[in-house]
Amino acid sequence: MSQKKTFSTRIDVDCLKALKHLAVDEDKSIGVLLEEAIEDLIQKYKKKKKR
């Protein structure tokens, strides 16, 4: 498993509320969902660079 590092950021209140609901609905932690979203974002921009 890869090494983990803690970081903090600010997020819109409504976005955080929706994220918390999604975490409950999917039975995943907010951290797991954020990692998934960040990985998707990285892949999206990698694909843009290849064009």
mmCIF entry with sequence, helices, sheets and N, C-alpha, C, O atoms, coordinates in Angstrom:
data_MODEL
# 
_entry.id   MODEL 
# 
_entity.id                         1 
_entity.type                       polymer 
_entity.pdbx_number_of_molecules   1 
# 
_entity_poly.entity_id                      1 
_entity_poly.type                           'polypeptide(L)' 
_entity_poly.nstd_linkage                   no 
_entity_poly.nstd_monomer                   no 
_entity_poly.pdbx_seq_one_letter_code       MSQKKTFSTRIDVDCLKALKHLAVDEDKSIGVLLEEAIEDLIQKYKKKKKR 
_entity_poly.pdbx_seq_one_letter_code_can   MSQKKTFSTRIDVDCLKALKHLAVDEDKSIGVLLEEAIEDLIQKYKKKKKR 
_entity_poly.pdbx_strand_id                 A 
# 
loop_
_entity_poly_seq.entity_id 
_entity_poly_seq.num 
_entity_poly_seq.mon_id 
_entity_poly_seq.hetero 
1 1  MET n 
1 2  SER n 
1 3  GLN n 
1 4  LYS n 
1 5  LYS n 
1 6  THR n 
1 7  PHE n 
1 8  SER n 
1 9  THR n 
1 10 ARG n 
1 11 ILE n 
1 12 ASP n 
1 13 VAL n 
1 14 ASP n 
1 15 CYS n 
1 16 LEU n 
1 17 LYS n 
1 18 ALA n 
1 19 LEU n 
1 20 LYS n 
1 21 HIS n 
1 22 LEU n 
1 23 ALA n 
1 24 VAL n 
1 25 ASP n 
1 26 GLU n 
1 27 ASP n 
1 28 LYS n 
1 29 SER n 
1 30 ILE n 
1 31 GLY n 
1 32 VAL n 
1 33 LEU n 
1 34 LEU n 
1 35 GLU n 
1 36 GLU n 
1 37 ALA n 
1 38 ILE n 
1 39 GLU n 
1 40 ASP n 
1 41 LEU n 
1 42 ILE n 
1 43 GLN n 
1 44 LYS n 
1 45 TYR n 
1 46 LYS n 
1 47 LYS n 
1 48 LYS n 
1 49 LYS n 
1 50 LYS n 
1 51 ARG n 
# 
_struct_asym.id          A 
_struct_asym.entity_id   1 
# 
loop_
_struct_conf.conf_type_id 
_struct_conf.id 
_struct_conf.pdbx_PDB_helix_id 
_struct_conf.beg_label_comp_id 
_struct_conf.beg_label_asym_id 
_struct_conf.beg_label_seq_id 
_struct_conf.pdbx_beg_PDB_ins_code 
_struct_conf.end_label_comp_id 
_struct_conf.end_label_asym_id 
_struct_conf.end_label_seq_id 
_struct_conf.pdbx_end_PDB_ins_code 
_struct_conf.beg_auth_comp_id 
_struct_conf.beg_auth_asym_id 
_struct_conf.beg_auth_seq_id 
_struct_conf.end_auth_comp_id 
_struct_conf.end_auth_asym_id 
_struct_conf.end_auth_seq_id 
_struct_conf.pdbx_PDB_helix_class 
_struct_conf.details 
_struct_conf.pdbx_PDB_helix_length 
HELX_P HELX_P1 AA1 VAL A 13 ? GLU A 26 ? VAL A 13 GLU A 26 1 ? 14 
HELX_P HELX_P2 AA2 ILE A 30 ? LYS A 50 ? ILE A 30 LYS A 50 1 ? 21 
# 
_struct_conf_type.id          HELX_P 
_struct_conf_type.criteria    ? 
_struct_conf_type.reference   ? 
# 
loop_
_atom_site.group_PDB 
_atom_site.id 
_atom_site.type_symbol 
_atom_site.label_atom_id 
_atom_site.label_alt_id 
_atom_site.label_comp_id 
_atom_site.label_asym_id 
_atom_site.label_entity_id 
_atom_site.label_seq_id 
_atom_site.pdbx_PDB_ins_code 
_atom_site.Cartn_x 
_atom_site.Cartn_y 
_atom_site.Cartn_z 
_atom_site.occupancy 
_atom_site.B_iso_or_equiv 
_atom_site.pdbx_formal_charge 
_atom_site.auth_seq_id 
_atom_site.auth_comp_id 
_atom_site.auth_asym_id 
_atom_site.auth_atom_id 
_atom_site.pdbx_PDB_model_num 
ATOM 1   N N  . MET A 1 1  ? 0.845   -1.184 0.000   1.00 0.00 ? 1  MET A N  1 
ATOM 2   C CA . MET A 1 1  ? 0.000   0.000  0.000   1.00 0.00 ? 1  MET A CA 1 
ATOM 3   C C  . MET A 1 1  ? 0.884   1.239  0.000   1.00 0.00 ? 1  MET A C  1 
ATOM 4   O O  . MET A 1 1  ? 1.949   1.245  0.618   1.00 0.00 ? 1  MET A O  1 
ATOM 5   N N  . SER A 1 2  ? 0.451   2.281  -0.686  1.00 0.00 ? 2  SER A N  1 
ATOM 6   C CA . SER A 1 2  ? 1.250   3.498  -0.770  1.00 0.00 ? 2  SER A CA 1 
ATOM 7   C C  . SER A 1 2  ? 1.211   4.277  0.540   1.00 0.00 ? 2  SER A C  1 
ATOM 8   O O  . SER A 1 2  ? 0.286   4.152  1.342   1.00 0.00 ? 2  SER A O  1 
ATOM 9   N N  . GLN A 1 3  ? 2.225   5.063  0.719   1.00 0.00 ? 3  GLN A N  1 
ATOM 10  C CA . GLN A 1 3  ? 2.332   5.880  1.917   1.00 0.00 ? 3  GLN A CA 1 
ATOM 11  C C  . GLN A 1 3  ? 1.295   7.007  1.869   1.00 0.00 ? 3  GLN A C  1 
ATOM 12  O O  . GLN A 1 3  ? 1.003   7.527  0.793   1.00 0.00 ? 3  GLN A O  1 
ATOM 13  N N  . LYS A 1 4  ? 0.745   7.383  3.003   1.00 0.00 ? 4  LYS A N  1 
ATOM 14  C CA . LYS A 1 4  ? -0.278  8.422  3.078   1.00 0.00 ? 4  LYS A CA 1 
ATOM 15  C C  . LYS A 1 4  ? 0.304   9.660  3.739   1.00 0.00 ? 4  LYS A C  1 
ATOM 16  O O  . LYS A 1 4  ? 1.177   9.565  4.602   1.00 0.00 ? 4  LYS A O  1 
ATOM 17  N N  . LYS A 1 5  ? -0.188  10.824 3.327   1.00 0.00 ? 5  LYS A N  1 
ATOM 18  C CA . LYS A 1 5  ? 0.229   12.091 3.900   1.00 0.00 ? 5  LYS A CA 1 
ATOM 19  C C  . LYS A 1 5  ? -1.012  12.928 4.145   1.00 0.00 ? 5  LYS A C  1 
ATOM 20  O O  . LYS A 1 5  ? -1.910  12.977 3.305   1.00 0.00 ? 5  LYS A O  1 
ATOM 21  N N  . THR A 1 6  ? -1.065  13.578 5.281   1.00 0.00 ? 6  THR A N  1 
ATOM 22  C CA . THR A 1 6  ? -2.201  14.404 5.643   1.00 0.00 ? 6  THR A CA 1 
ATOM 23  C C  . THR A 1 6  ? -2.044  15.804 5.072   1.00 0.00 ? 6  THR A C  1 
ATOM 24  O O  . THR A 1 6  ? -0.951  16.370 5.082   1.00 0.00 ? 6  THR A O  1 
ATOM 25  N N  . PHE A 1 7  ? -3.149  16.360 4.570   1.00 0.00 ? 7  PHE A N  1 
ATOM 26  C CA . PHE A 1 7  ? -3.164  17.754 4.141   1.00 0.00 ? 7  PHE A CA 1 
ATOM 27  C C  . PHE A 1 7  ? -4.548  18.314 4.426   1.00 0.00 ? 7  PHE A C  1 
ATOM 28  O O  . PHE A 1 7  ? -5.521  17.570 4.554   1.00 0.00 ? 7  PHE A O  1 
ATOM 29  N N  . SER A 1 8  ? -4.621  19.607 4.520   1.00 0.00 ? 8  SER A N  1 
ATOM 30  C CA . SER A 1 8  ? -5.928  20.221 4.775   1.00 0.00 ? 8  SER A CA 1 
ATOM 31  C C  . SER A 1 8  ? -6.225  21.235 3.687   1.00 0.00 ? 8  SER A C  1 
ATOM 32  O O  . SER A 1 8  ? -5.322  21.778 3.051   1.00 0.00 ? 8  SER A O  1 
ATOM 33  N N  . THR A 1 9  ? -7.501  21.475 3.490   1.00 0.00 ? 9  THR A N  1 
ATOM 34  C CA . THR A 1 9  ? -7.943  22.438 2.482   1.00 0.00 ? 9  THR A CA 1 
ATOM 35  C C  . THR A 1 9  ? -9.305  22.969 2.887   1.00 0.00 ? 9  THR A C  1 
ATOM 36  O O  . THR A 1 9  ? -9.909  22.489 3.846   1.00 0.00 ? 9  THR A O  1 
ATOM 37  N N  . ARG A 1 10 ? -9.772  23.934 2.172   1.00 0.00 ? 10 ARG A N  1 
ATOM 38  C CA . ARG A 1 10 ? -11.095 24.498 2.420   1.00 0.00 ? 10 ARG A CA 1 
ATOM 39  C C  . ARG A 1 10 ? -12.015 24.045 1.295   1.00 0.00 ? 10 ARG A C  1 
ATOM 40  O O  . ARG A 1 10 ? -11.590 23.910 0.148   1.00 0.00 ? 10 ARG A O  1 
ATOM 41  N N  . ILE A 1 11 ? -13.274 23.811 1.632   1.00 0.00 ? 11 ILE A N  1 
ATOM 42  C CA . ILE A 1 11 ? -14.234 23.323 0.656   1.00 0.00 ? 11 ILE A CA 1 
ATOM 43  C C  . ILE A 1 11 ? -15.587 23.980 0.915   1.00 0.00 ? 11 ILE A C  1 
ATOM 44  O O  . ILE A 1 11 ? -15.944 24.255 2.061   1.00 0.00 ? 11 ILE A O  1 
ATOM 45  N N  . ASP A 1 12 ? -16.317 24.221 -0.132  1.00 0.00 ? 12 ASP A N  1 
ATOM 46  C CA . ASP A 1 12 ? -17.646 24.812 -0.036  1.00 0.00 ? 12 ASP A CA 1 
ATOM 47  C C  . ASP A 1 12 ? -18.532 23.962 0.880   1.00 0.00 ? 12 ASP A C  1 
ATOM 48  O O  . ASP A 1 12 ? -18.505 22.733 0.814   1.00 0.00 ? 12 ASP A O  1 
ATOM 49  N N  . VAL A 1 13 ? -19.308 24.618 1.723   1.00 0.00 ? 13 VAL A N  1 
ATOM 50  C CA . VAL A 1 13 ? -20.147 23.924 2.711   1.00 0.00 ? 13 VAL A CA 1 
ATOM 51  C C  . VAL A 1 13 ? -21.125 22.961 2.046   1.00 0.00 ? 13 VAL A C  1 
ATOM 52  O O  . VAL A 1 13 ? -21.292 21.832 2.510   1.00 0.00 ? 13 VAL A O  1 
ATOM 53  N N  . ASP A 1 14 ? -21.768 23.388 0.976   1.00 0.00 ? 14 ASP A N  1 
ATOM 54  C CA . ASP A 1 14 ? -22.740 22.524 0.291   1.00 0.00 ? 14 ASP A CA 1 
ATOM 55  C C  . ASP A 1 14 ? -22.060 21.318 -0.356  1.00 0.00 ? 14 ASP A C  1 
ATOM 56  O O  . ASP A 1 14 ? -22.607 20.215 -0.373  1.00 0.00 ? 14 ASP A O  1 
ATOM 57  N N  . CYS A 1 15 ? -20.876 21.545 -0.880  1.00 0.00 ? 15 CYS A N  1 
ATOM 58  C CA . CYS A 1 15 ? -20.113 20.448 -1.488  1.00 0.00 ? 15 CYS A CA 1 
ATOM 59  C C  . CYS A 1 15 ? -19.722 19.425 -0.422  1.00 0.00 ? 15 CYS A C  1 
ATOM 60  O O  . CYS A 1 15 ? -19.821 18.219 -0.649  1.00 0.00 ? 15 CYS A O  1 
ATOM 61  N N  . LEU A 1 16 ? -19.282 19.902 0.730   1.00 0.00 ? 16 LEU A N  1 
ATOM 62  C CA . LEU A 1 16 ? -18.907 19.000 1.820   1.00 0.00 ? 16 LEU A CA 1 
ATOM 63  C C  . LEU A 1 16 ? -20.115 18.214 2.319   1.00 0.00 ? 16 LEU A C  1 
ATOM 64  O O  . LEU A 1 16 ? -20.010 17.022 2.607   1.00 0.00 ? 16 LEU A O  1 
ATOM 65  N N  . LYS A 1 17 ? -21.243 18.873 2.419   1.00 0.00 ? 17 LYS A N  1 
ATOM 66  C CA . LYS A 1 17 ? -22.469 18.194 2.860   1.00 0.00 ? 17 LYS A CA 1 
ATOM 67  C C  . LYS A 1 17 ? -22.830 17.072 1.884   1.00 0.00 ? 17 LYS A C  1 
ATOM 68  O O  . LYS A 1 17 ? -23.159 15.962 2.301   1.00 0.00 ? 17 LYS A O  1 
ATOM 69  N N  . ALA A 1 18 ? -22.767 17.366 0.594   1.00 0.00 ? 18 ALA A N  1 
ATOM 70  C CA . ALA A 1 18 ? -23.063 16.352 -0.419  1.00 0.00 ? 18 ALA A CA 1 
ATOM 71  C C  . ALA A 1 18 ? -22.053 15.210 -0.356  1.00 0.00 ? 18 ALA A C  1 
ATOM 72  O O  . ALA A 1 18 ? -22.412 14.046 -0.532  1.00 0.00 ? 18 ALA A O  1 
ATOM 73  N N  . LEU A 1 19 ? -20.795 15.546 -0.105  1.00 0.00 ? 19 LEU A N  1 
ATOM 74  C CA . LEU A 1 19 ? -19.757 14.523 0.002   1.00 0.00 ? 19 LEU A CA 1 
ATOM 75  C C  . LEU A 1 19 ? -20.002 13.610 1.196   1.00 0.00 ? 19 LEU A C  1 
ATOM 76  O O  . LEU A 1 19 ? -19.821 12.396 1.097   1.00 0.00 ? 19 LEU A O  1 
ATOM 77  N N  . LYS A 1 20 ? -20.407 14.179 2.309   1.00 0.00 ? 20 LYS A N  1 
ATOM 78  C CA . LYS A 1 20 ? -20.712 13.376 3.496   1.00 0.00 ? 20 LYS A CA 1 
ATOM 79  C C  . LYS A 1 20 ? -21.874 12.430 3.240   1.00 0.00 ? 20 LYS A C  1 
ATOM 80  O O  . LYS A 1 20 ? -21.846 11.275 3.666   1.00 0.00 ? 20 LYS A O  1 
ATOM 81  N N  . HIS A 1 21 ? -22.903 12.919 2.542   1.00 0.00 ? 21 HIS A N  1 
ATOM 82  C CA . HIS A 1 21 ? -24.050 12.063 2.205   1.00 0.00 ? 21 HIS A CA 1 
ATOM 83  C C  . HIS A 1 21 ? -23.614 10.941 1.265   1.00 0.00 ? 21 HIS A C  1 
ATOM 84  O O  . HIS A 1 21 ? -24.029 9.793  1.425   1.00 0.00 ? 21 HIS A O  1 
ATOM 85  N N  . LEU A 1 22 ? -22.781 11.275 0.292   1.00 0.00 ? 22 LEU A N  1 
ATOM 86  C CA . LEU A 1 22 ? -22.285 10.267 -0.644  1.00 0.00 ? 22 LEU A CA 1 
ATOM 87  C C  . LEU A 1 22 ? -21.472 9.208  0.092   1.00 0.00 ? 22 LEU A C  1 
ATOM 88  O O  . LEU A 1 22 ? -21.586 8.018  -0.203  1.00 0.00 ? 22 LEU A O  1 
ATOM 89  N N  . ALA A 1 23 ? -20.657 9.635  1.042   1.00 0.00 ? 23 ALA A N  1 
ATOM 90  C CA . ALA A 1 23 ? -19.850 8.688  1.822   1.00 0.00 ? 23 ALA A CA 1 
ATOM 91  C C  . ALA A 1 23 ? -20.743 7.701  2.564   1.00 0.00 ? 23 ALA A C  1 
ATOM 92  O O  . ALA A 1 23 ? -20.448 6.507  2.611   1.00 0.00 ? 23 ALA A O  1 
ATOM 93  N N  . VAL A 1 24 ? -21.822 8.192  3.137   1.00 0.00 ? 24 VAL A N  1 
ATOM 94  C CA . VAL A 1 24 ? -22.759 7.311  3.838   1.00 0.00 ? 24 VAL A CA 1 
ATOM 95  C C  . VAL A 1 24 ? -23.450 6.380  2.848   1.00 0.00 ? 24 VAL A C  1 
ATOM 96  O O  . VAL A 1 24 ? -23.547 5.176  3.084   1.00 0.00 ? 24 VAL A O  1 
ATOM 97  N N  . ASP A 1 25 ? -23.930 6.941  1.737   1.00 0.00 ? 25 ASP A N  1 
ATOM 98  C CA . ASP A 1 25 ? -24.635 6.135  0.729   1.00 0.00 ? 25 ASP A CA 1 
ATOM 99  C C  . ASP A 1 25 ? -23.755 5.037  0.152   1.00 0.00 ? 25 ASP A C  1 
ATOM 100 O O  . ASP A 1 25 ? -24.225 3.926  -0.093  1.00 0.00 ? 25 ASP A O  1 
ATOM 101 N N  . GLU A 1 26 ? -22.488 5.343  -0.064  1.00 0.00 ? 26 GLU A N  1 
ATOM 102 C CA . GLU A 1 26 ? -21.560 4.384  -0.682  1.00 0.00 ? 26 GLU A CA 1 
ATOM 103 C C  . GLU A 1 26 ? -20.820 3.536  0.355   1.00 0.00 ? 26 GLU A C  1 
ATOM 104 O O  . GLU A 1 26 ? -20.070 2.631  -0.010  1.00 0.00 ? 26 GLU A O  1 
ATOM 105 N N  . ASP A 1 27 ? -21.020 3.819  1.629   1.00 0.00 ? 27 ASP A N  1 
ATOM 106 C CA . ASP A 1 27 ? -20.340 3.129  2.720   1.00 0.00 ? 27 ASP A CA 1 
ATOM 107 C C  . ASP A 1 27 ? -18.821 3.197  2.546   1.00 0.00 ? 27 ASP A C  1 
ATOM 108 O O  . ASP A 1 27 ? -18.112 2.200  2.683   1.00 0.00 ? 27 ASP A O  1 
ATOM 109 N N  . LYS A 1 28 ? -18.347 4.409  2.239   1.00 0.00 ? 28 LYS A N  1 
ATOM 110 C CA . LYS A 1 28 ? -16.917 4.676  2.076   1.00 0.00 ? 28 LYS A CA 1 
ATOM 111 C C  . LYS A 1 28 ? -16.578 5.905  2.906   1.00 0.00 ? 28 LYS A C  1 
ATOM 112 O O  . LYS A 1 28 ? -17.449 6.714  3.225   1.00 0.00 ? 28 LYS A O  1 
ATOM 113 N N  . SER A 1 29 ? -15.318 6.032  3.245   1.00 0.00 ? 29 SER A N  1 
ATOM 114 C CA . SER A 1 29 ? -14.901 7.230  3.977   1.00 0.00 ? 29 SER A CA 1 
ATOM 115 C C  . SER A 1 29 ? -14.769 8.408  3.016   1.00 0.00 ? 29 SER A C  1 
ATOM 116 O O  . SER A 1 29 ? -14.619 8.234  1.806   1.00 0.00 ? 29 SER A O  1 
ATOM 117 N N  . ILE A 1 30 ? -14.830 9.598  3.580   1.00 0.00 ? 30 ILE A N  1 
ATOM 118 C CA . ILE A 1 30 ? -14.638 10.795 2.765   1.00 0.00 ? 30 ILE A CA 1 
ATOM 119 C C  . ILE A 1 30 ? -13.247 10.768 2.138   1.00 0.00 ? 30 ILE A C  1 
ATOM 120 O O  . ILE A 1 30 ? -13.077 11.165 0.985   1.00 0.00 ? 30 ILE A O  1 
ATOM 121 N N  . GLY A 1 31 ? -12.260 10.302 2.888   1.00 0.00 ? 31 GLY A N  1 
ATOM 122 C CA . GLY A 1 31 ? -10.899 10.221 2.357   1.00 0.00 ? 31 GLY A CA 1 
ATOM 123 C C  . GLY A 1 31 ? -10.797 9.322  1.135   1.00 0.00 ? 31 GLY A C  1 
ATOM 124 O O  . GLY A 1 31 ? -10.120 9.661  0.164   1.00 0.00 ? 31 GLY A O  1 
ATOM 125 N N  . VAL A 1 32 ? -11.464 8.185  1.182   1.00 0.00 ? 32 VAL A N  1 
ATOM 126 C CA . VAL A 1 32 ? -11.454 7.260  0.044   1.00 0.00 ? 32 VAL A CA 1 
ATOM 127 C C  . VAL A 1 32 ? -12.121 7.912  -1.170  1.00 0.00 ? 32 VAL A C  1 
ATOM 128 O O  . VAL A 1 32 ? -11.619 7.800  -2.288  1.00 0.00 ? 32 VAL A O  1 
ATOM 129 N N  . LEU A 1 33 ? -13.236 8.584  -0.954  1.00 0.00 ? 33 LEU A N  1 
ATOM 130 C CA . LEU A 1 33 ? -13.922 9.261  -2.053  1.00 0.00 ? 33 LEU A CA 1 
ATOM 131 C C  . LEU A 1 33 ? -13.075 10.389 -2.628  1.00 0.00 ? 33 LEU A C  1 
ATOM 132 O O  . LEU A 1 33 ? -13.032 10.574 -3.845  1.00 0.00 ? 33 LEU A O  1 
ATOM 133 N N  . LEU A 1 34 ? -12.407 11.140 -1.770  1.00 0.00 ? 34 LEU A N  1 
ATOM 134 C CA . LEU A 1 34 ? -11.543 12.222 -2.252  1.00 0.00 ? 34 LEU A CA 1 
ATOM 135 C C  . LEU A 1 34 ? -10.375 11.679 -3.055  1.00 0.00 ? 34 LEU A C  1 
ATOM 136 O O  . LEU A 1 34 ? -10.022 12.238 -4.093  1.00 0.00 ? 34 LEU A O  1 
ATOM 137 N N  . GLU A 1 35 ? -9.770  10.593 -2.585  1.00 0.00 ? 35 GLU A N  1 
ATOM 138 C CA . GLU A 1 35 ? -8.670  9.980  -3.347  1.00 0.00 ? 35 GLU A CA 1 
ATOM 139 C C  . GLU A 1 35 ? -9.151  9.527  -4.719  1.00 0.00 ? 35 GLU A C  1 
ATOM 140 O O  . GLU A 1 35 ? -8.463  9.729  -5.720  1.00 0.00 ? 35 GLU A O  1 
ATOM 141 N N  . GLU A 1 36 ? -10.329 8.915  -4.767  1.00 0.00 ? 36 GLU A N  1 
ATOM 142 C CA . GLU A 1 36 ? -10.893 8.462  -6.037  1.00 0.00 ? 36 GLU A CA 1 
ATOM 143 C C  . GLU A 1 36 ? -11.115 9.644  -6.974  1.00 0.00 ? 36 GLU A C  1 
ATOM 144 O O  . GLU A 1 36 ? -10.801 9.567  -8.162  1.00 0.00 ? 36 GLU A O  1 
ATOM 145 N N  . ALA A 1 37 ? -11.654 10.734 -6.443  1.00 0.00 ? 37 ALA A N  1 
ATOM 146 C CA . ALA A 1 37 ? -11.919 11.923 -7.256  1.00 0.00 ? 37 ALA A CA 1 
ATOM 147 C C  . ALA A 1 37 ? -10.618 12.553 -7.754  1.00 0.00 ? 37 ALA A C  1 
ATOM 148 O O  . ALA A 1 37 ? -10.534 12.980 -8.906  1.00 0.00 ? 37 ALA A O  1 
ATOM 149 N N  . ILE A 1 38 ? -9.616  12.610 -6.896  1.00 0.00 ? 38 ILE A N  1 
ATOM 150 C CA . ILE A 1 38 ? -8.331  13.188 -7.285  1.00 0.00 ? 38 ILE A CA 1 
ATOM 151 C C  . ILE A 1 38 ? -7.667  12.341 -8.363  1.00 0.00 ? 38 ILE A C  1 
ATOM 152 O O  . ILE A 1 38 ? -7.119  12.881 -9.324  1.00 0.00 ? 38 ILE A O  1 
ATOM 153 N N  . GLU A 1 39 ? -7.710  11.016 -8.212  1.00 0.00 ? 39 GLU A N  1 
ATOM 154 C CA . GLU A 1 39 ? -7.143  10.125 -9.231  1.00 0.00 ? 39 GLU A CA 1 
ATOM 155 C C  . GLU A 1 39 ? -7.856  10.305 -10.570 1.00 0.00 ? 39 GLU A C  1 
ATOM 156 O O  . GLU A 1 39 ? -7.211  10.330 -11.617 1.00 0.00 ? 39 GLU A O  1 
ATOM 157 N N  . ASP A 1 40 ? -9.180  10.431 -10.541 1.00 0.00 ? 40 ASP A N  1 
ATOM 158 C CA . ASP A 1 40 ? -9.945  10.671 -11.772 1.00 0.00 ? 40 ASP A CA 1 
ATOM 159 C C  . ASP A 1 40 ? -9.542  11.998 -12.414 1.00 0.00 ? 40 ASP A C  1 
ATOM 160 O O  . ASP A 1 40 ? -9.408  12.081 -13.635 1.00 0.00 ? 40 ASP A O  1 
ATOM 161 N N  . LEU A 1 41 ? -9.352  13.026 -11.603 1.00 0.00 ? 41 LEU A N  1 
ATOM 162 C CA . LEU A 1 41 ? -8.960  14.337 -12.106 1.00 0.00 ? 41 LEU A CA 1 
ATOM 163 C C  . LEU A 1 41 ? -7.574  14.296 -12.743 1.00 0.00 ? 41 LEU A C  1 
ATOM 164 O O  . LEU A 1 41 ? -7.351  14.894 -13.795 1.00 0.00 ? 41 LEU A O  1 
ATOM 165 N N  . ILE A 1 42 ? -6.652  13.595 -12.106 1.00 0.00 ? 42 ILE A N  1 
ATOM 166 C CA . ILE A 1 42 ? -5.308  13.459 -12.660 1.00 0.00 ? 42 ILE A CA 1 
ATOM 167 C C  . ILE A 1 42 ? -5.362  12.757 -14.010 1.00 0.00 ? 42 ILE A C  1 
ATOM 168 O O  . ILE A 1 42 ? -4.708  13.192 -14.959 1.00 0.00 ? 42 ILE A O  1 
ATOM 169 N N  . GLN A 1 43 ? -6.125  11.686 -14.108 1.00 0.00 ? 43 GLN A N  1 
ATOM 170 C CA . GLN A 1 43 ? -6.263  10.961 -15.377 1.00 0.00 ? 43 GLN A CA 1 
ATOM 171 C C  . GLN A 1 43 ? -6.881  11.841 -16.452 1.00 0.00 ? 43 GLN A C  1 
ATOM 172 O O  . GLN A 1 43 ? -6.461  11.799 -17.609 1.00 0.00 ? 43 GLN A O  1 
ATOM 173 N N  . LYS A 1 44 ? -7.872  12.633 -16.078 1.00 0.00 ? 44 LYS A N  1 
ATOM 174 C CA . LYS A 1 44 ? -8.530  13.550 -17.023 1.00 0.00 ? 44 LYS A CA 1 
ATOM 175 C C  . LYS A 1 44 ? -7.512  14.507 -17.641 1.00 0.00 ? 44 LYS A C  1 
ATOM 176 O O  . LYS A 1 44 ? -7.507  14.712 -18.855 1.00 0.00 ? 44 LYS A O  1 
ATOM 177 N N  . TYR A 1 45 ? -6.663  15.085 -16.819 1.00 0.00 ? 45 TYR A N  1 
ATOM 178 C CA . TYR A 1 45 ? -5.694  16.051 -17.330 1.00 0.00 ? 45 TYR A CA 1 
ATOM 179 C C  . TYR A 1 45 ? -4.553  15.384 -18.075 1.00 0.00 ? 45 TYR A C  1 
ATOM 180 O O  . TYR A 1 45 ? -3.967  15.993 -18.970 1.00 0.00 ? 45 TYR A O  1 
ATOM 181 N N  . LYS A 1 46 ? -4.224  14.148 -17.727 1.00 0.00 ? 46 LYS A N  1 
ATOM 182 C CA . LYS A 1 46 ? -3.223  13.403 -18.480 1.00 0.00 ? 46 LYS A CA 1 
ATOM 183 C C  . LYS A 1 46 ? -3.717  13.156 -19.897 1.00 0.00 ? 46 LYS A C  1 
ATOM 184 O O  . LYS A 1 46 ? -2.958  13.270 -20.859 1.00 0.00 ? 46 LYS A O  1 
ATOM 185 N N  . LYS A 1 47 ? -5.019  12.810 -20.018 1.00 0.00 ? 47 LYS A N  1 
ATOM 186 C CA . LYS A 1 47 ? -5.611  12.558 -21.331 1.00 0.00 ? 47 LYS A CA 1 
ATOM 187 C C  . LYS A 1 47 ? -5.622  13.832 -22.163 1.00 0.00 ? 47 LYS A C  1 
ATOM 188 O O  . LYS A 1 47 ? -5.386  13.777 -23.370 1.00 0.00 ? 47 LYS A O  1 
ATOM 189 N N  . LYS A 1 48 ? -5.892  14.981 -21.544 1.00 0.00 ? 48 LYS A N  1 
ATOM 190 C CA . LYS A 1 48 ? -5.890  16.260 -22.269 1.00 0.00 ? 48 LYS A CA 1 
ATOM 191 C C  . LYS A 1 48 ? -4.522  16.581 -22.828 1.00 0.00 ? 48 LYS A C  1 
ATOM 192 O O  . LYS A 1 48 ? -4.418  17.111 -23.934 1.00 0.00 ? 48 LYS A O  1 
ATOM 193 N N  . LYS A 1 49 ? -3.466  16.270 -22.086 1.00 0.00 ? 49 LYS A N  1 
ATOM 194 C CA . LYS A 1 49 ? -2.105  16.558 -22.523 1.00 0.00 ? 49 LYS A CA 1 
ATOM 195 C C  . LYS A 1 49 ? -1.717  15.709 -23.723 1.00 0.00 ? 49 LYS A C  1 
ATOM 196 O O  . LYS A 1 49 ? -0.949  16.156 -24.574 1.00 0.00 ? 49 LYS A O  1 
ATOM 197 N N  . LYS A 1 50 ? -2.238  14.488 -23.802 1.00 0.00 ? 50 LYS A N  1 
ATOM 198 C CA . LYS A 1 50 ? -1.883  13.574 -24.887 1.00 0.00 ? 50 LYS A CA 1 
ATOM 199 C C  . LYS A 1 50 ? -2.481  14.000 -26.219 1.00 0.00 ? 50 LYS A C  1 
ATOM 200 O O  . LYS A 1 50 ? -1.992  13.586 -27.270 1.00 0.00 ? 50 LYS A O  1 
ATOM 201 N N  . ARG A 1 51 ? -3.511  14.804 -26.199 1.00 0.00 ? 51 ARG A N  1 
ATOM 202 C CA . ARG A 1 51 ? -4.178  15.207 -27.450 1.00 0.00 ? 51 ARG A CA 1 
ATOM 203 C C  . ARG A 1 51 ? -3.368  16.132 -28.268 1.00 0.00 ? 51 ARG A C  1 
ATOM 204 O O  . ARG A 1 51 ? -3.804  16.550 -29.340 1.00 0.00 ? 51 ARG A O  1 
# 
